[in-house]
Amino acid sequence: MFTDALAMIETAARFVPPDDLRRDPPVPFEVLGDHLAPQSRGARLSVSKLAKRFGETPVLDGIDLNIAPGSFVAIVGKSGCGKSTLLRLILGLETPTSGRIDLPAGAAARFVFQEPRLLPWAKVVDNVSVGLGRTGSRAARRAEAARALADVGLDGRGDAWPSVLSGGQKQRVALARALVSRPRLLALDEPLGALDALTRISMQGLVERVWRDQRFTALLVTHDVSEAIALADRVILVDGGRIALDIDVDLPRPRRRGTPAFAALEKRVLDALFGGFEGGDAI
Amino acid sequence: MTRARGLIGWILPAALVLGWEALSRLGVIPANILPAPTAVAAALWRVAVSGELARNMGVSAWRAGIGFLIGGAIGFAFGLANGLSRFSEEFTDTTLQMVRNVPHLALIPLVILWFGIGEQAKLFLVALGVFFPIYINTLHGIRSVDPQLVEMGRTYGMNGFELFGQVILPGALPSIFVGLRFGLGIMWLTLIVAETISASSGIGYMAMQAREFMMTDVVVLSILIYALLGKLADTVARALERRTLAWNPAFEGV
């Protein structure tokens, strides 16, 4: 936990934004489209003037954000831009230096980490039960967990030890653990970052499917712009601790990469990310 | 296959015993230096029939067990306290580390002055010897629990007890078992020394008695019994480890 924070400080320190960028007013959030189901179970989230510094280093500096219930929002940015910190602040894993975060009480937010973080000494089904806490009897929890496992395509693997699963399967167990309590907000911190390209694509399909089925509000932090555009209704670019770009993605689902509209959006985000030239100074 | 693997470890000891018997019979090894295995077996029969063996083994096992329980429980408790509480560690660890650096067998003269040669002296020494490996490894085990799992547990709403029972203790268990096995080794070692120096019963006493009467066979028998008891304790610890750590791929098929 501390090493995480240290790594964040280190990387953040390397990305001190130029002065002119920091004085820019924050990009106002757009009024959200009405294409979302009005009866969504998702939680509404609003963040205002959120700032976080680690010691002297500012990581986030005045974030304002309104997220509609049931929408899928992707947060992208270079490494160390503060996007993971933003997510951790929203979920209460870190305390903000200033500003406020409004989540309805009992929103039952869940977090999917970059690593699966399964308990190696608990069977898969018991790992999923962790998501249910102390509710109900152990047998009831296990039954619920088995259903959640079936939802992520791991029907019948409940009795396995985590160590025998592949990386993608472990991350699916972690997803089931997050979903089993029917959260109204699901935060995903680069959950597919460590997977190989093929597993990634099938996992993206899975994340999209469970989101469409369950209609929670989803917040996905990723460094992969094409993943963000494939999944999200709205893409937010964080740069230098501020929101540098906030666009709606209005493509029909399921989305296909390589269509002109997809590519145009991808280019727009990448241009904002690298200030005009591909690759540029980010490497 | 597993059965054959289990037996393979016994080939070498069996060969050694056979060679020893042969050399004794040929007169290469004089009986007053090292009696033949058959002579040791005869001694075993003798002390077993007289009831001497059962009595002494019972006394030794009792001392080992009680001493281990006392020292292990205290070591485990300190390991938990210092692993979980920074204050507790700062408060006690320096003291414990200083005491640890005194070889506990060096305390024998003092312990005899304190307790005489009664049971307390033996229990005290065994408990002291067992304390440190259990303490250090419990502490290390708790310290090395993956902080990411702890964060996951907190994020998923575990309270302190659940976090301890579901994340910290299972995570520390492999290391605690290492301490347990070290502790068992030290338990026998301490007991042998304590019983040999000052006792009126026990396997060590039996060996010292036999030395007085030049009964080399009983002396050798006592040493062998210690070896077997040590092996037995280790086997029990390993079986326990295999049961509890079934999740760990490192223990598969051990």
Interface residues (C-beta under 8 A of the other chain):
Chain A: M1 F2 T3 L91 L93 R110 F111 F113 E115 R117 L119 P120 W121 A122 V130 G131 G133 R134 W161 P162 S163 R177
Chain B: P147 Q148 L149 V150 E151 M152 G153 T155 Y156 G157 M158 E162 Q166 V167 P170 G171 L173 L245 A246 W247 N248 P249
